[in-house]
Amino acid sequence: MAHRLNIMPLMLFVTIASMIIMVMSARDLYLVNRYNENLSSNRLHNGTTHDAVFADAYLWKQKSNDQKSLALYASIANSKDTYIGQSAHYNSANIYLNQAIKLLDDHGLEAWDKAMPLLSLAKESYRDALRLKPDWMEAKYNYELALRLSPTIESQGRTATKDDDEEKDMGVPPDGWPSIPGFPRGMP
């Protein structure tokens, strides 16, 4: 007689597998529903992990609450996870730069005194992000933009020597503002 296939163990396996898949789907549906409820009530995670704080900071930025977003980014900027740290520095710098540009666009040169500290904070945050990831092109580009708006001129803190006099005589341009190509924004 032909070998008869016992269908009972196969049906038991299919039933157990279906129940496991159904439980996993119900769990995923619950998590998605809880996420949507939190999102609609202006909070994303309210957690303490760096990922949750980063997500909350991003949400506050989307809701145009820059101060809350900056505070959350500052709290995770020194994270052990370098990706979180560099992204927090970069996003903070972008917020500062956008605030400075908006001030200058809205109020012109009268807002320069208010925009300068924001540009300094932006440059510092871009430098911190680039220390963590030196080849980050977006950070380099934005840092250059901040430098063009407000160049960093550092004094060399040394006394004049005979070599300095020779450089001046040979027509070598001095370091700092005069050697930056282009024209500063807002100047005639």
N, C-alpha and C positions, 0 to 999 in steps of 0.2 A: 504494500500500500504506500502511496506517496506520502512524503514527509509533510505533515500538517503544520502550518504556521500558527503558533499560539498568539493570537491577537491581543490577549489580555495585558501582558506586560507592555506592549507598545502603546496601548490606549492609556495605561497608567502613566507612562513616561510623558506622553503628549499632554495629559491633563495637568501633571505637576509643572511642566515647563510653561504651559499657558497661565497657570496661577502665579508663577514667579514673575512672568512678564507683566501680568496685570497689576501685581503689587508694586513693581518698579515704576510702571506708568502712573499709578495713583500717587506715588511719592513725588515723582517729577511734576505732576500736575499741582500738587499741594505747594511745592517750592515755587513754582511759577506764579501761582495765585498769591502767595505771601509776598513775593517780590513786587508784583504789580500793586498790591495794597500799600506797601511801603513807599513805592515810587509815587503813588497818587497822594500820599500824605506828606510829601516833601522830605522824606528821609529814605535813604537807600538801604543802609545796613545798620547804622548806629552801633557798629561793632568796634572792637578795639584792635583788630588785626590791621596791619599796614595796608593790605589790599582794600579792606572795607573803608578805612579812613581816606585812602586815595580816591576811591569811587565817590564817597561823600563830597570830597573837595571838588571833584569834577562836576558833580550835580549842582553844588552851590554856585560854581562859575557859570553854568548854563542858566541858572536862575538869576543871574546878574548880582549876586551877593559876593563881591570880590573880597571883602574883608574876612568873611567867614571862610571862604576858600583859601585865602592866604594863610590864615591861622592853622587850618588843617594841613596844608602843605608844609608849613614850618614844623609841625609836630612830627612829620614823618621824613623830613629831609635827611636826617642822619640814620636812616634805616640800614640794617645789615644787608638787606637786599639792594644791591647797587642799582638795579633797574628802577625800583621804586624811588630811591634817593635821587638819581639823576633826573627822572621824570618830574619829581616834585620841584627840584631846583629850576628845571626848564619851564615848567608851567607857571611857577611863581614869577620868573623873569618875564614871561610873555604877558602876564597880567600887569606887572609894573610898566613894561614898555607900552602896552596898549593904553594904560591910563595916562602916561606922559604924552603920547601922541595925540590922544583925544583932548587933553588940556590945551596943547599947543594949537591944534586945529580949531578948537572952539573959541579960545581967548587970545590967540596970537602971542606976541612976545611979552605981553603983560603977565602971562602965566609961567614965564620962564623960571621964576624963583620957586614955583611949586613943582614944576616938571623936573628940575635938576636932581632933587633927592630921589625921585622915582627912577630916573635914568641911572643914577648911581646904584640903586638897589637892583635894577635890571642887569647892569653889567656885572655886578658881584655874583648874582645868581647864575648868569650864563657862564661865568668863569668856574663856579662850583660844579655846574653840570659838565663842563668840558674837562675838568680834572678827573671826573669819574668815567667819562667816555670821550677821549680826545679826538676821535674821528667822526663825531656826530655833526654832519653837514648842516642840518637845520639850526642847531645851536650856534655854530660858527657864523652862519649867515645873519641870524638875528643879533648876535653879539656885535658883528660888524655894523649893523644898522644902528644899534645903540651907541657904538663908538663914533659913528658919523654925526649923530645928533649931539653928542657930548663927548668929545675926545678926552681920554685920560692922559694928562700931561704930568709926568712924574719928574721931580727935580733930581738931578744926578747927585747932588750933595757932595761935590768935590771941588777942590780949588782949581783955579786955572793954571795950566802948565804951558810949557813951551810948545808941546804938541798941539794943544788947543788953538794957540795963535797961528800955527802953521796950517791947520785945517781951515780956519777962517780965511786965511790968505789964499788957499787953493780953491775956494769956491764951493766947499762941501756944505750942503744945506744943514742947518741946525736941526736937532731932534725936536719933536713936538708939533705944535700947530702949523707952522709954515710948511712943513714937509708933507702934510696930508693932502692928497690930490682932491680936486673938486672944490666947490664953494660951500661954506656952511649954510645950513638952511636958515632962511630969513634975513640974510645979509644982502646988501645991494650988489 
